[in-house]
Amino acid sequence: MMRTDLDHLPESKRRELERVVQVLFEEFEAKTRNRSHQHLKQGRILKIVLFGSYARGDWVEDKKSGYASDYDLLVVVSHDDLTDVVEYWGTAEDTLMRAFLISKELTAPANFIVHSLGDVNRQLGRGRPFFIDILRDGIALYEAEGHEFSKSKPLTSDELLAEAQGHFDEWLESADRFRRSAKFYIDDGGPKEAAFALHQATERLYHGFLLVQTLYSPKSHRLNFLRSQAERLNPRLITAWPRDTKSAQRAFELLRRAYVDARYSPHFKITAQELSWLQQRIEVLQGLVRVACEQRLAELRTEIN
């Protein structure tokens, strides 16, 4: 059985998590109410699990640096089709972001991933460390009766190393190709193309890091979400992105938006100075990710030997 207690959290944080759960249910029910297919119309949220720093009790709120831990949640639904973020969960994401940025109902961003119960149990059966850790450390904020997680089956060190090495080789090289292409676009007078390439370099660094560490990365292009997931595992990565000035916050926001706006919006503007700063920070991130991944691979080799 999963833990359900939140006694380690202040009352204000518990109220915020109640609000997050309420938003998730309200938005999900609104999206599924008029679906024609029976399995969608009768779709259910089976579990909402808090994981990460707020579950462990080691969350951070550093006003000096501007860094704060996010609420991390796993939403478990009754069917794979209900995990489509754009179709079912985009409004919930927007509502929760507004609750943090605009109405200030939340003191931390609420990030969530969505998987079907069948998929989570498959992941546990395949020994995915990310899901095994959630099963061990997570706190159930909501659970429907009769829908249990399967027992996990950990991978051997040989299996972990083989998968992690493959992810390291693929994703870090891909990130570097995009980083190099951004330099070409800058020199060629294409700031929008450069911004998009820098977004892709950053996204791939985070995906690569998460896959090497846990053999799992959420299917997301949202850099703020990927950043929080990576920094949750390795706080050293926090130093890649200063948060203590408005110019630094603006530059990262432009990078975050570049996945869509740099390609499609005629209003997207980014200066040469901002691109230069982003290049520098991504190089710092690249170095930190490489070191962290190489340390993880070395640990796995030691376990084998």
C-alpha positions in Angstrom: 0.0 0.0 0.0 1.2 3.5 -0.8 1.6 6.1 1.9 -1.3 8.6 2.2 0.0 10.9 5.0 1.0 14.5 4.4 1.9 15.3 8.0 5.3 16.5 7.0 3.9 19.3 4.9 2.7 22.7 6.3 -1.1 23.1 6.3 -0.8 25.7 3.5 1.0 23.2 1.2 -1.7 20.6 1.9 -4.4 23.0 0.9 -2.5 23.8 -2.3 -2.3 20.1 -3.2 -6.0 19.7 -2.5 -6.6 22.5 -5.0 -4.3 20.8 -7.6 -6.3 17.6 -7.2 -9.5 19.5 -7.6 -8.3 21.1 -10.8 -7.2 17.8 -12.3 -10.5 16.2 -11.7 -12.6 19.1 -12.9 -10.7 19.6 -16.1 -10.5 15.9 -16.8 -14.3 15.5 -16.3 -15.0 18.4 -18.6 -12.9 16.9 -21.3 -14.4 13.4 -21.1 -18.0 14.2 -20.4 -19.2 14.4 -24.1 -17.0 11.8 -25.7 -18.7 9.3 -28.0 -16.5 6.3 -27.3 -17.6 4.5 -24.2 -14.1 3.9 -22.8 -13.4 7.6 -23.1 -16.8 8.8 -21.8 -16.4 6.5 -18.8 -12.7 7.2 -18.4 -11.5 7.6 -14.8 -8.7 9.0 -12.9 -7.6 6.0 -10.8 -4.7 7.5 -8.8 -3.0 10.8 -8.2 0.4 10.3 -6.6 2.7 13.0 -5.2 6.4 12.2 -5.8 9.7 14.0 -5.7 10.9 16.5 -3.1 7.5 17.3 -1.6 6.8 13.6 -1.0 10.3 13.1 0.5 10.2 16.2 2.6 13.3 17.9 1.1 11.7 20.6 -1.0 13.5 23.9 -1.5 12.3 27.5 -1.6 15.3 29.8 -2.0 14.2 33.4 -2.3 17.8 34.6 -2.8 18.5 32.6 -5.9 14.8 32.4 -7.1 14.9 28.6 -7.1 11.9 26.7 -5.8 10.9 23.0 -6.0 7.8 22.1 -8.0 5.0 19.9 -7.0 5.5 16.6 -9.0 2.5 14.4 -9.6 1.7 11.1 -11.4 -1.9 10.9 -12.7 -3.0 7.4 -13.4 -6.0 6.9 -15.7 -8.1 4.0 -16.9 -7.1 3.9 -20.6 -4.0 4.7 -22.7 -6.1 7.0 -25.0 -6.7 9.3 -22.0 -3.0 10.2 -21.6 -3.0 12.5 -24.6 -1.8 15.8 -23.1 -3.1 18.0 -25.9 -6.5 16.3 -26.0 -7.2 15.9 -22.3 -4.8 17.8 -20.1 -3.7 21.0 -21.8 -6.4 23.0 -20.0 -5.4 21.6 -16.6 -1.8 22.6 -17.3 -2.9 26.1 -18.2 -5.2 26.4 -15.1 -2.4 25.3 -12.8 0.1 27.5 -14.3 -2.2 30.5 -13.9 -2.8 29.5 -10.3 0.9 29.8 -9.7 1.8 32.9 -11.9 -1.4 35.0 -11.8 -3.8 34.2 -8.9 -1.0 33.0 -6.6 -3.2 30.2 -5.3 -0.1 28.0 -5.5 3.3 28.9 -4.2 5.0 26.4 -6.5 4.3 25.2 -10.1 2.4 21.9 -10.3 3.8 19.6 -12.9 2.1 16.3 -13.7 2.7 13.3 -15.9 -0.2 11.0 -17.1 0.0 7.3 -17.7 -2.6 4.5 -17.8 -2.5 1.9 -15.0 -1.6 -0.7 -17.5 1.4 1.3 -18.7 2.6 2.0 -15.2 2.4 -1.7 -14.4 4.2 -2.6 -17.6 7.0 -0.1 -16.6 7.2 -1.7 -13.2 7.4 -5.1 -14.8 10.3 -3.9 -17.0 12.2 -2.5 -14.0 12.0 1.2 -14.8 13.8 2.9 -11.8 11.6 6.0 -12.2 8.4 4.2 -11.5 10.0 1.9 -8.8 11.1 5.0 -6.9 7.5 6.5 -7.2 6.1 3.3 -5.8 8.6 3.4 -2.9 8.5 7.1 -2.0 5.3 8.5 -3.5 2.2 9.6 -1.5 -1.3 8.8 -2.8 -3.4 12.0 -2.9 -6.2 10.0 -4.4 -6.7 6.3 -5.0 -9.8 4.4 -6.4 -10.3 1.0 -4.8 -9.4 -2.1 -6.7 -6.7 -0.7 -9.0 -3.4 -1.8 -7.6 0.1 -1.3 -8.9 2.0 -4.5 -9.8 5.1 -5.6 -8.0 8.3 -4.2 -9.6 10.9 -6.4 -11.2 14.3 -4.6 -10.9 16.7 -4.8 -13.8 20.1 -6.3 -13.4 23.1 -3.9 -13.4 24.1 -5.3 -16.9 20.7 -4.4 -18.3 20.7 -1.0 -16.6 24.1 -0.2 -18.0 23.3 -1.3 -21.6 20.2 0.9 -21.7 21.7 3.9 -20.0 24.8 3.8 -22.3 22.6 3.7 -25.3 20.7 6.7 -24.2 23.9 8.6 -23.4 25.3 7.9 -26.8 22.2 8.9 -28.7 20.8 11.9 -26.8 23.9 13.8 -25.9 25.3 13.6 -29.5 21.9 14.8 -30.8 21.9 17.7 -28.4 25.4 18.7 -29.5 24.4 18.7 -33.2 21.5 21.1 -32.4 23.9 23.3 -30.4 26.3 23.4 -33.3 23.5 24.1 -35.8 22.4 27.1 -33.6 25.8 28.7 -34.1 25.4 28.2 -37.8 22.0 29.9 -37.8 23.3 32.8 -35.7 26.2 33.4 -38.1 23.8 33.1 -41.0 21.4 35.7 -39.7 18.6 33.4 -38.6 17.8 34.2 -35.0 14.5 32.3 -35.0 16.0 29.2 -36.4 18.8 29.6 -33.8 16.4 29.9 -31.0 14.6 26.7 -32.1 17.8 24.8 -32.4 18.9 25.9 -28.9 15.5 24.8 -27.6 16.1 21.4 -29.1 19.6 21.2 -27.8 18.3 21.9 -24.3 15.4 19.5 -24.6 17.7 16.7 -25.7 20.1 17.3 -22.9 17.3 17.0 -20.3 15.8 13.9 -22.0 19.3 12.3 -22.2 20.0 13.1 -18.5 16.7 11.7 -17.3 16.9 8.5 -19.5 20.5 7.8 -18.3 19.5 8.3 -14.7 16.1 6.6 -14.6 15.5 5.0 -18.0 12.4 7.3 -18.3 11.7 10.8 -19.6 8.2 12.3 -20.0 7.1 12.8 -23.5 7.2 16.6 -23.3 8.7 19.6 -25.1 8.1 21.9 -22.1 11.6 23.0 -20.9 10.4 24.3 -17.6 8.9 20.9 -16.8 11.9 18.9 -18.1 14.2 21.3 -16.2 12.3 20.7 -12.9 12.4 16.9 -13.4 16.2 16.9 -14.0 17.0 19.3 -11.2 14.9 17.2 -8.8 17.4 14.4 -9.4 20.6 16.4 -9.5 20.5 19.9 -7.9 23.9 20.7 -9.5 21.9 21.3 -12.7 20.2 24.3 -11.1 23.4 26.4 -11.6 23.0 26.2 -15.4 20.1 28.6 -15.3 20.4 31.7 -13.0 16.9 32.8 -11.9 17.9 35.9 -9.9 17.5 38.6 -12.6 14.6 39.5 -14.9 16.9 39.3 -18.0 17.8 35.7 -17.2 14.2 34.8 -16.6 13.2 36.5 -19.9 15.8 34.7 -21.9 14.8 31.3 -20.5 11.2 32.1 -21.2 12.1 32.9 -24.8 13.9 29.6 -25.1 10.9 27.8 -23.6 8.5 29.5 -26.2 10.9 28.9 -29.1 9.6 25.3 -29.7 6.4 26.8 -31.2 6.8 30.6 -31.5 10.2 30.6 -33.2 8.7 28.5 -35.9 5.2 29.9 -36.4 4.8 33.3 -34.8 5.8 36.4 -36.7 5.9 38.3 -33.4 8.7 36.2 -31.9 11.8 38.3 -31.3 15.1 37.5 -29.7 18.2 39.6 -29.6 21.7 38.7 -30.4 22.6 39.3 -26.7 19.9 36.9 -25.5 21.0 34.2 -28.0 24.6 34.6 -26.9 23.6 34.3 -23.2 21.5 31.2 -24.0 24.4 29.6 -25.9 26.7 30.1 -22.9 24.2 28.7 -20.4 23.4 25.6 -22.6 27.2 24.9 -22.8 27.2 25.0 -19.0 24.2 22.7 -18.9 25.9 20.4 -21.5 29.0 20.1 -19.3 26.9 19.4 -16.1 24.8 16.8 -17.9 27.8 15.0 -19.3 29.5 14.8 -15.9 26.4 13.6 -14.2 25.7 10.9 -16.8 29.3 9.7 -16.9 29.2 9.4 -13.1 26.0 7.3 -13.4 27.5 5.0 -16.0 30.6 4.6 -13.8 28.4 3.6 -10.9 26.7 1.0 -13.0 30.0 -0.4 -14.2 31.2 -0.6 -10.6 28.1 -2.5 -9.6 28.9 -5.1 -12.3 32.5 -5.5 -11.4 
